[in-house]
Amino acid sequence: MLTSSGIEIIKYVINNNHKPLSDVARHFNKTPTFIRNEVMNANLHLETKHQISIKNSVVFTAMEYNDYLKFMARLDARNYSPTVMERLEVILVLGYFQNYLNLRKLYEDWGISLTTKKSDIKHLEKYLEKHDLSIERKPGSGIRITGSILHYRVLLIQIISKCIDVNDFFVEYRGANTPYERLIYQHLISFGYEYLESSRLTVHSFLEEYGNHINYYSKKFFLLYVILASYPRENTDTHTEKLILEPLNLYLFSNRNENIAFNQVASMIDFDPVMPFPYDHKLHELITEMFQFVQSKILTTIHTKDELIEELYTFVYRQYFVQHFNYVYEDKLVKGTSKHYPWLYAHVNMSVTSIESYLQVKFNEEQITSFTLIFSKWISKNRLHGRNRKRIVLVTNVGFERVAYFIEKLKEYIEFEHVGTIDVNELNALNTMSYDLILSFSKRTQSILKKLGYDALLLKFFLENQDILALYDAGCSSSKRRLLASDIVEVLSTKSKEDQIAYLTSKYDSFFL
């Protein structure tokens, strides 16, 4: 039977064709033997022309994504071995729409043994504990999921979101669904059918009224929440949640309790423009301290600190509710941020401890990554022209015209001061020059400099990507820097038009002609 691991490997190979077997194994944190076995098993279910091949330790396939979608549409549950979590997710969805759930009959319909059922229930109980939920058993009827209805809805949104697409707030089938994800979609449509259109209109009208937009994942969240909240359930317990921070104050449901509940979960939604969260003096104070700590560890002075603090405040507020409801969103695009910005990531991670203590949460890697990227963005916006400029000497025998060309091209990439150009026969001049970095275009020149005790960075005359990266590694700063408007205005206000032009073209020659 095809496994979920097999499906993941098929998807990976399609998106990363002709990858070394070792890379595939590393990606899945498995051995090459495991990958080979899964590929062999997967090939039993694939058409010959679409099978995965491993030759000379390279993994490849002729299968394209559209072929994969067709394959998944044909894949029958009888030929698929679901994970424990996939089975539990179907149970959780059905449990919301049914008062009591007969698991014995369900597992018989799936063709899965009662021994597996008993094992799954133990896993389910442990899983539900993490979400303030539990199982209630009733002999002759089955089981029922009880506990916080809000936590239950948020958990289901997380499950169902993987199985649907949303187009203009219409729920659509996701072509890449596994057989058990297909079941989840079918149950949603079957039980929630009469609420789909009204929920779509409700969400659409709400956003128009408030003049807001939301991203794709928030669309799914918002729409699914309204669908689930619209579905009538027996014995729904209280919507009251004990919260440290006050949620948003929006109006969506006429029922007061439902509206209170909505505001608590709506505080997780990424609105654009952002919804105004209530002011929490203590939180604002702690975020200011967070900013001050990070500012003390970086070279760039953030002149727009109020805007940065406001963005951090909004983000922290949202993440508090995300944490409270145990909602997990994994963004694969930003994985590796800690490797790209190790220094900044480390200090941001240290800066949040007081906030975590106040909110009684522990920020995860995803959230620390977002904090890091927020700071990185504002650091980039506040890098000023003329700060941390490297003084550069060129050692080359090329003509002046070519040197002039190279200098102008270099200005497109880094911030620097050109303190001079000398040839190989003038190296004694280095003793009287103040510089930070020596550049050369010749291995011979670099070798001569090295013998004399000088370190030089070897570049190609026509700069390539690796050359730019080498300059950054050498401590050069990007040329994409800002000018502090207040400083320029102050200087220009005392000068004539001609003097203003002369000042700008001489001091900021990279910007003005």
N, C-alpha and C positions, 0 to 999 in steps of 0.2 A: 504493500500500500504506500501511496505517496505521503510523505510527511511534510509538516510545515517547514522543516529545515530544508527539505528538497526544493520547495517552492521558493524560499528565500535565496537559495543558491542559483536557481534558474533566473530570477530577477536580477541578481547581482551580475551574473555572466552576461546577460543581455546589455546591461548598462556599462559593463566594464569588460568588453570583449578582448580576447587575446591577452589575458592576464596570466602571469606566472602562477602555477599551482600554489607555491609558497605564499604569495600575496593573498590569494583567495582564502587559504587556511588561516592566515594571520587576521584577516578581516573578521572571520567568524570565531576566532579564538579556538580553532579546532586543529586536529592533525591533518596532514595531507591524505592519510589513509581514510579518515572519516569523510573528507570531501569526495574522494574517489568512490567510496561506497554509496554515498548519497546520490552522486551523479549516475552511477550504474542503476540505482533504484528508480531515479527520476526518468531515465531513458526508457524504462519499461512502459511508461505512460505517454511518452512523446512520440510524435510521428518521426519516422526515420530521418527525414530531411531537416527536422528541427532538433535533433538530439544534440546533447553536449558532448564535445570531444576533448580528450586530454592527450596531447601528443607533444613529446619532448618537454614534458612538465609545463605545458602552456594550455590554458583552458579557453575554449572558444565554442561558438555556436552560430548557425545561420539563422536562428530564430530572431525575429524582431518583435517589438512590443505589441503590435497588432496581432501577431501570431500567438503571443502569450495570452492576450485577452480572449481570443477564440478558444484556446486550450482551457483556460479557467472556466469559461462558460460551459464547456463540455464535461468538466471534471465532476464526477458523481461522488456523493458522500460515502458510498459503499467502497470507493477506491481511495479514500482519503483517511489518514490517521490523525485525528485532531489532538492538540495538546490538552492538558488538564485545564489550562486557562481558557481555551476556546470553548470547552464544554461548560465551564462555570459562567462564562459571559452569556451564553444562550440561556442558561438557567436564570440568571439575574434579570435579563430582559423579560422573559416569560413571567417571572415572579412579580414583576411590577404590574403587568396587565391582567394577571389572574389572581384571584383571592387566595386560593390554595393550589399548589402544584404537585401533581402525582409523579414523583421522580421514577418510581418503578416502571410505570407505563412509558415514560419518556425514554428511559434507557433501553427498554425493550424495542421501542420504535427505532432507536438508533442502532440496534444490534450490538449493544455494548453490555458486558457482563455486570451482574449485580455486585460482584466483588469490586469492580472498578467504581461503581456507583458509591459504595460505602467509603472507598478511599477518597473520591472526589468531594463528598460531603465534609469530611474532615478538613480538607484543603479550603472548602468554601467557608466554613466557620472561622478559620484563622484569618482568611482574607477579609471577611465582613467585619471582624473586630477592628481592623485598621480604619474602617469607614463608619464607625459608630452604628453598626448594624448587627443584627443577629438572626438566628433561625428559630421560628416557633413551629413545633410539631403538633399535628392533630391527627390521631389515629383514624384511619378510614378516609381521610381527606388529603393528607400530604403535608407539605411544609409551606410556611409563609415567611417572607422577609420582613422583619420589623425593625424599628429604630427611627433615626432622623430621616424624615422624608426629603429634606433638602440634600443631605449627604447622598441619599439613594439616587435622587435625580441627577446630581452632578456626576456620580459614578456611572450612571447609564449613558449620559451624554458623552463621556469619555470613551465608552465602549461602542456606542452606535456611530459616533463621528467617523470611526475608521471604516465603516461599512456603507456610507452614503456620500454622494456628492450633492452640492447645492448650487442651483442656477437660478438667479433672480428669486431666491427664497423658495424655489420649488425643490422638493426632495427628489433626487434621482438615484438610480441604481449605480453602484460603483463596479465597473467591469472587472476589476482585479480581485473581487471577493473570493475567498475560499468557500467551500460548501457550507461551513458553519457560520461564516460572516453573511452568506446568502440567507441563512435561516434567520439571522438577526434582522436583516432588512425586511424579509417577508413578514416577520412578527410585528415590526413597527408599522408597516403598511396595513396589515390585517386589522390590528387593534386600534391603530390611531388614524385610520382612513378618514373618518368624518371630521377630524380636527386639523387635518393638514392644510386645507385652504384657508380656514378661519385664522389659523396660527400665522400663516404666511402674510395675510392682510394685516393682522395685528402688529407684527414686527415691522412691516413696511410702513404702516401709518405712524407708528411710534418714531421711527427714524426721521420721517419727513417732518413730524411735529417739532422734534427737538433739533432738526437741522444737522444731524450727525451721520457719519459714515462709519462702518466697521470693516475690519479685514475679513478674509475668507473664513478663517477658523472661528472668529467671533460670530460670523453669520450662522455657522453650524450650531454653535453653542446656544445662541439666542433662540433660534428657531426650534431646536430640539427641546429647550427648556419650556417654551410656551406650549408645545405639543404635549409634553409629559404633564405639565401643570393643568392642562385642559382636560386630561383623561380622568374620569371619576374613579376614585379608589375607596374601598371600604377601610374603616378604622385608620384613617390618616391621622398621625399624631401631630403634636404641636409644631408650629413653624418657628417658634422662638429659639434663637441661638444666642448664647452668651458671647458677646464680642467685645474686644478691647477697643477697637475703632468703630466709630459710627459709620454706617454705610451711606451710599448715595440716597437721595430723596427724590425718586422718580415716580411717576404714576403710570401704571399699565393695567393692573387688575382692579375691578370694582370691589372685590372682596379684600377687606383690610389686611387680614393675615397673609393672604396670598401676595398682596402688594409689598408687605414688609419682607416676606421671603424673597420676592423677586429682587428687591433692592440689595439684599445681601449677596446674592449670586451675580447680579448685574455689575457689582463693584469689581468683578474680575474681567469684564468685557473691555476690549481695547477700542474705545470710542475716539473718533477724530471729527471735530476737535474734542479734547478730553473733557469729560464731565467734571464739574467742580466738586471735589471731595470736601467734606467738612474739615475745618481747621483743628488740628490737634497740636497744641502748643508744645507738649513734650516731644512728640515725634519730629516736629519741625526743628526743635533744638538739637535733637540727636543727629538728624540729617546734616545740619549745619556743622556739627562736630565731625561727622564723617567727611564732609567736604574739606574741612580745615586739615584733617589728618592726611588725606591724599594730597592736598595742595602742598603740604610740607615735604612730601617725598618726591615731587616732580619738579623739573626745571621750568616749565612753562607757567607763567602767571595767568590764571584764569580771570580775566577782567569782567567777564559776563557771569559772575558767580551766582547772581540772583536767579537768572534763567536756568542755570544748571541745578541749583538747589530745588527749584520748582519742579523740574523734570524728575529729579530723584524722589521728591515727595510724592508725586503722582504715581510713580512706578512702585515705590515701597507700599503705598496704600493698596494698590491693586494686588500686589504679591502677598500681602497679609491675608486677603480673602482667598487667594489661590491656595495658600498653605492651610488655611483653616478648613477648607473643603477637600483637601488632599487631591487637588486637581493637578494632573501631570501633563505637560505638553513638551515634547522633545523636538527641538529644532536641530536637525542634523547639519544645517548650513553653517552654524556657528560653533560646531565642535572643534576643539583645537585652539580656542581663543587663549587659553592659558599658555600654550606653546608660542603663539604669535606675540603675546604681550605678557611674558612671565613676571616681569617686575611690577607692572601696573596691576595685574591680576592678584598677585600676592598681597599687595598693600590694600587693595579694595577688599579682599577677603578678611584682612585684619580689621578693617574700618567698620564692619557691620556688626561686631559683637554686641555693642551696647543696644543697637536697634533690635537685634534678635532677642536679647534679654527682656526688653520692654514689651515686645509683641509676643513673647513666648513662642517663637518659631525658630527654625533652623533653615536658612536659605540653602538651596541646593546648587549644584554646579551650574545648571541652566540659568539660575537667577544671578549668581555671582558673575557669570559671563555677561549677562545683560548690563549689570552695573559697570563692568569693565568697559564695554563698548560705549556706554553713555559717556563715561569719563574720557575715553579715547576720542570720541567725536568732538567734545568741547575743548580738549587739548589741541586738536587740529584746528578748530575754529579760532583759537586764541594764540596760535603761533605767530609771532610778529616778525615782519621783515627786519633783518639786521641783527636779530638775536641769535647767539650761538653760531655765528658765521665762521666757517673754517678758512684759514689763510692758506692759499694753495700756491705752490711753485711748480711750474712745468719744466721738466728737463727734456729737451728735444732739439733736434736739428732741422725740423721742418720750417718752412718759410713763415713769415709773419702773417701773411694772408690766411694760411691754413690754421695757424694758432688762433687768429681772431675768430675764424669759423668755429673752431672747437670750443672756445670760451663761450660763445653765444649759445651753442647747443647745450653746453654743460649747465647754463643758467636755467634751462627748461626743467632740470631735474633736481638740482641742489642749490642751497644758499651758500655762497662763498665770496671771498675776497681774493682776487688774483694779484699776488704781490710781486710776480715777476716770472719771466721765461729765460732760462739759460741753456746753453748747449753743453755737451759733455766735456768740452775743454774749459769750461768756466766753473767747475764744481767748487772751487775754493770760495766762490761768492756765497755759497750756502752758509759759510761761517759768519757772515755779516747780515744775513737776512732773518727776519722774524716770520716763521711759518708754522703751520700745524701739519701739513701733509705735502708730500712730494708725489707728483704724477709723472709717469713716463709711458711711452708707446712701444719701447723696444726692450726685448729681453736682455740684449747686450748692455744697454744703458742701465737697466735694473741691476745687472750683475756687477757692473763697475761701481755703482752706488753702494751696493751691499758690501763690496770689498773695502770701501772707505768708511764703512760704519753707518751708512744712511739707509733707512727703510723707505722704499718707494712702492707705490701702488701701480701695478701694470694694467693699463687699459687699452682697449681697441680704439683707434682714432674715430671710427664710426661707432659710436656707443651702442652696445647691446644690453639686453636685460641684465645679464650677469654682471656687467660693468656697473650699472646703477646700483644693484644690490651690494656689490663690493664697496661702493662709496658710502652707502648707508651703514654697512657693517663697520666701516672705518670711522663712524661717528658723524658723518655729514647729515645735515637736516634737509628735508624736502624744501623745494623752492615754493611750494604752495603755502605761502604765509600771508597773514593779514597785516594791514597797516592800522595803527591806532588812530582813528579819525580825529579825536580830540587834540592829539599832539600836532598833527599836520595843520589843522585849522588854526591852532594857536600861532604856529610859525608863519603861515601864509598871510594871516591877517595884518601883519606889519610890513608886507612887501608889495612892491608894484607888480603889475602883470608880468613885465619882462623878468623881474627877479623871481617871481613865483615859478615861471617856466624854467628858468635856469636852475633853481633849487630842486625842482622835481626831477628834471632830466639828469642832473648830476648825482643827486643822492639816491634816487630810485630809478636808475637807468634800466632795470629789468621790467619796469612797469610803464614808463613814459618815454615818448619820442619827442 
